[in-house]
Amino acid sequence: MKTYDIYFSDKNSSDNKGFAIKTEEKAIHMAEDMIAKGSSYVEEYAGGTISVVDSEGVTVWSKPIPEK
C-alpha cells in the first residue's frame, strides 16, 4: 500500500515531514493547508516548492511556495 509524504525544497536544501499519509487526496489537502496557514516549513522554504511524494519516490503533486 502506498503512503504519501510532504516535501519542501529550494535551491539550497530539502526536507520532508516524515508522514505516512494513506491517501494522495489527504496529503495534497494537508500540503495546501500548510501553504494557507504559513507553517514554519512554508516560511523556511518560501520561494521554493512543496510536493507530495509517494512511498515509491514519485512526485504526485507539486506547487511553488509564494515568497513573502
C-alpha positions, 0 to 999 in steps of 0.5 A: 500500500502506498503512503504519501509524504510532504516535501519542501525544497529550494535551491539550497536544501530539502526536507520532508515531514516524515508522514505516512499519509494513506491517501494522495487526496489527504496529503495534497489537502494537508500540503495546501493547508500548510501553504494557507496557514504559513507553517514554519516549513512554508516560511523556511522554504518560501520561494521554493516548492512543496510536493507530495511524494509517494512511498515509491519516490514519485512526485504526485503533486507539486506547487511553488511556495509564494515568497513573502 
